[in-house]
Amino acid sequence: MFPIFILFGREFSMYAVMSILGLLCGGFFFCQKIRRKTQDDTEAIFFLLVLSGGILIGGHALYGLTNFEKFPLFLNISSFSDFIRVLNEVFGGMIFYGGLIGAYILGTLYVKIKRLDLQLYMDSAALFAPIFHGFARIGCFFGGCCYGIASKFGFAASGNTITDIGEICRFPVQLLEAALNFLIALVIYFLVKRENWQGKAFYVYLALYAFIRFFDEFLRGDEIRGFIFGFSTSQFISIFVEIFALIMLFILSFQKRRRKT
């Protein structure tokens, strides 16, 4: 893989670079949609900053919860540097669903506090999320994390410094999920143009992604995600997200029909 590159004598993470590209690209389409409706994207930029905070907090928090067996390490801290080391060991990674939940909570609170157009911001976030996530998954591929099962078709992470997965050829599940995220973004882009689907786009995104994530987890080869009865943590979360999204779509559809009558 290609986890880092050196530019002007400094090392840069490909995952970080791709995530930033995703934030910029997704943010561009997000702001464009807000600007068409409000003629002002200042609030949209602040909203994206809030979403970024929610992604970081939620992503690291859920990663820490999946590492709960390491919590006792905090009882043996002897210095501040030791605390930072343990904190990084327990909460150092990120789980996408945690970031999604964190962004959803903080984003919704921000919109309600600022009294913004909830429907507009939710529809715009439905376009932002899969674009950002698609780029981030490409970053995962370069980094060698979130790798796939052993397969005759795929790539070997030669000389990987992030994960010790050897020279085994693995299915590029990261690229598959990136492509499917971009496909979801395309579906959402055309969907929000139709009046009947306005206000529902974010829950359509949740339903589509949860369905995809549940099944592509079977192609994942990293067992760090935890397994219960043969299903990973993300698969259990996908089931709840799918149910939540379908319920919200039903409620919103019912409310729209009621308003029309």
C-alpha positions in Angstrom: 0.0 0.0 0.0 0.9 3.7 0.2 0.2 4.8 3.8 2.5 7.8 3.8 4.4 10.1 1.3 7.2 12.5 1.9 6.9 16.1 0.7 9.6 18.8 1.4 11.1 16.5 4.0 7.9 15.9 5.9 5.8 12.8 6.2 2.1 13.0 5.3 -0.6 10.4 5.9 -2.5 9.4 2.8 -5.6 8.7 4.9 -5.5 12.2 6.3 -5.0 13.7 2.8 -7.9 11.7 1.3 -10.1 12.6 4.2 -9.4 16.3 3.7 -10.1 16.0 0.0 -13.4 14.3 0.9 -14.2 17.1 3.3 -13.4 19.7 0.6 -15.3 18.0 -2.2 -18.3 17.0 -0.1 -18.3 20.5 1.4 -18.3 22.1 -2.0 -21.5 20.3 -3.1 -23.0 20.9 0.4 -22.4 24.7 0.2 -23.5 24.8 -3.4 -26.9 23.4 -2.5 -27.3 25.7 0.5 -26.3 28.7 -1.6 -28.9 28.0 -4.2 -31.6 28.1 -1.6 -30.4 30.8 0.8 -27.9 32.8 -1.3 -25.6 32.6 1.6 -23.3 29.7 2.7 -21.8 31.2 5.8 -23.9 29.2 8.1 -23.2 26.1 5.9 -19.4 26.5 6.6 -20.0 26.7 10.4 -22.3 23.7 10.1 -19.6 21.7 8.4 -17.2 22.6 11.2 -19.8 21.3 13.7 -20.1 18.1 11.7 -16.4 17.6 11.6 -16.3 17.9 15.4 -19.1 15.4 15.7 -17.3 13.0 13.4 -14.1 13.2 15.5 -15.8 12.9 18.9 -18.2 10.2 17.9 -15.7 8.2 15.9 -13.1 8.1 18.6 -15.7 7.5 21.4 -17.2 4.5 19.7 -13.7 3.1 19.0 -12.9 3.4 22.7 -16.2 1.6 23.6 -15.2 -1.3 21.4 -11.9 -1.4 23.4 -13.6 -1.4 26.8 -11.4 -4.3 27.9 -8.5 -1.8 27.9 -10.2 0.6 30.3 -8.3 -0.8 33.3 -5.1 0.6 31.8 -6.2 4.0 33.1 -5.9 2.7 36.6 -2.1 2.3 36.2 -1.2 5.8 34.9 1.9 7.3 36.6 2.4 10.5 34.5 0.8 12.8 32.0 2.7 11.2 29.1 1.5 7.8 30.3 -2.0 9.1 30.3 -1.6 10.3 26.7 -0.2 7.0 25.6 -3.1 5.0 27.2 -5.6 7.5 25.8 -4.2 7.0 22.3 -4.2 3.2 22.7 -7.8 3.1 23.9 -9.4 5.9 21.8 -6.7 6.3 19.0 -8.8 4.8 16.2 -12.1 5.8 14.6 -15.2 4.0 13.7 -17.4 5.5 11.0 -20.7 4.8 12.6 -19.6 6.6 15.7 -18.6 9.6 13.6 -22.0 9.4 11.8 -23.9 9.3 15.1 -21.8 12.2 16.5 -22.3 14.3 13.4 -26.1 13.6 13.3 -26.5 14.6 17.0 -24.4 17.8 16.9 -25.6 18.8 13.4 -29.3 18.5 14.4 -28.7 20.4 17.6 -26.9 23.2 15.7 -29.7 23.5 13.1 -32.3 23.7 15.8 -30.4 26.2 17.9 -29.7 28.5 15.0 -33.2 27.9 13.7 -32.1 26.9 10.2 -34.0 25.0 7.5 -33.8 21.5 8.9 -35.0 19.9 5.7 -32.5 21.7 3.5 -29.6 20.9 5.8 -30.5 17.3 6.1 -30.9 16.9 2.4 -27.5 18.6 1.9 -25.8 16.5 4.5 -27.1 13.4 2.7 -25.0 14.4 -0.3 -22.0 15.4 1.8 -21.8 12.2 3.9 -21.2 9.6 1.1 -18.8 11.8 -0.8 -16.7 12.4 2.3 -16.8 8.7 3.3 -15.9 7.6 -0.3 -12.7 9.6 -0.2 -12.0 8.4 3.3 -12.3 4.8 2.2 -9.8 5.3 -0.5 -7.5 6.6 2.2 -8.1 3.4 4.1 -7.0 1.5 1.0 -3.8 3.4 0.7 -3.2 3.1 4.5 -3.9 -0.7 4.5 -6.5 -0.5 7.3 -10.1 -1.8 7.1 -8.6 -4.5 4.8 -10.5 -7.3 3.1 -10.5 -11.1 3.3 -7.7 -13.1 1.7 -8.5 -13.4 -2.0 -6.9 -14.3 -5.3 -8.3 -11.0 -6.6 -6.9 -8.0 -4.8 -3.7 -6.4 -3.5 -1.1 -7.2 -0.9 -0.1 -4.5 1.6 3.7 -4.8 1.0 5.7 -3.0 3.7 2.7 -1.7 5.5 3.6 0.3 8.6 0.0 0.8 10.0 -1.3 -2.8 10.1 0.6 -6.1 10.3 -1.3 -8.0 7.6 1.7 -9.7 5.9 2.0 -10.2 2.2 -1.4 -11.9 1.8 -3.4 -10.8 -1.2 -6.6 -9.3 0.0 -9.9 -8.2 -1.6 -10.1 -4.4 -2.0 -13.2 -4.0 0.1 -12.2 -0.4 0.8 -12.4 0.5 -2.9 -15.7 -1.4 -3.2 -17.2 0.6 -0.4 -15.8 3.9 -1.8 -17.4 3.2 -5.2 -20.8 2.3 -3.6 -20.6 5.5 -1.5 -20.1 7.6 -4.6 -23.0 5.7 -6.2 -25.2 6.6 -3.2 -24.1 10.3 -3.6 -25.3 10.1 -7.3 -28.6 8.7 -6.3 -29.1 11.4 -3.6 -28.1 14.1 -6.0 -30.9 13.3 -8.4 -33.3 12.4 -5.6 -33.3 15.8 -3.8 -34.4 17.4 -7.1 -37.7 15.7 -6.8 -40.2 17.4 -4.5 -41.6 14.1 -3.1 -38.2 13.1 -1.7 -37.1 16.4 -0.3 -36.7 16.1 3.5 -36.2 12.4 3.2 -32.8 12.2 1.5 -30.7 11.8 4.6 -32.8 8.8 5.8 -32.5 7.3 2.2 -28.8 7.6 2.6 -28.8 5.9 6.0 -31.0 3.0 4.6 -28.8 2.5 1.6 -25.5 2.7 3.4 -26.6 0.5 6.3 -27.7 -2.2 3.8 -24.3 -2.0 1.9 -22.3 -1.9 5.1 -24.0 -5.0 6.6 -23.1 -7.1 3.5 -19.6 -5.7 2.8 -18.7 -6.6 6.4 -18.6 -10.2 5.2 -15.7 -9.2 2.9 -13.7 -7.6 5.7 -10.7 -9.4 7.1 -9.8 -7.3 10.1 -11.2 -8.9 13.2 -10.5 -5.9 15.5 -14.1 -4.8 15.0 -15.4 -7.5 17.4 -17.8 -10.3 16.7 -21.0 -11.4 18.5 -22.8 -14.5 17.2 -20.8 -14.3 14.0 -21.7 -10.7 13.3 -19.4 -7.7 13.7 -20.2 -4.6 15.8 -20.9 -2.6 12.6 -23.3 -5.2 11.4 -25.4 -4.9 14.5 -25.3 -1.1 14.3 -26.3 -1.4 10.6 -29.4 -3.3 11.6 -30.5 -0.6 14.0 -29.6 2.2 11.6 -31.7 0.4 8.8 -34.7 0.1 11.1 -34.4 3.7 12.3 -34.1 5.0 8.7 -37.1 3.0 7.4 -39.2 4.2 10.4 -38.2 7.8 9.7 -39.0 7.5 6.0 -42.4 6.0 6.9 -43.2 8.8 9.4 -42.1 11.6 7.0 -44.1 10.1 4.1 -47.2 9.8 6.4 -46.7 13.5 7.5 -46.5 14.7 3.9 -49.6 12.8 2.8 -51.4 14.2 5.8 -50.4 17.8 4.9 -51.6 17.3 1.4 -55.0 16.1 2.5 
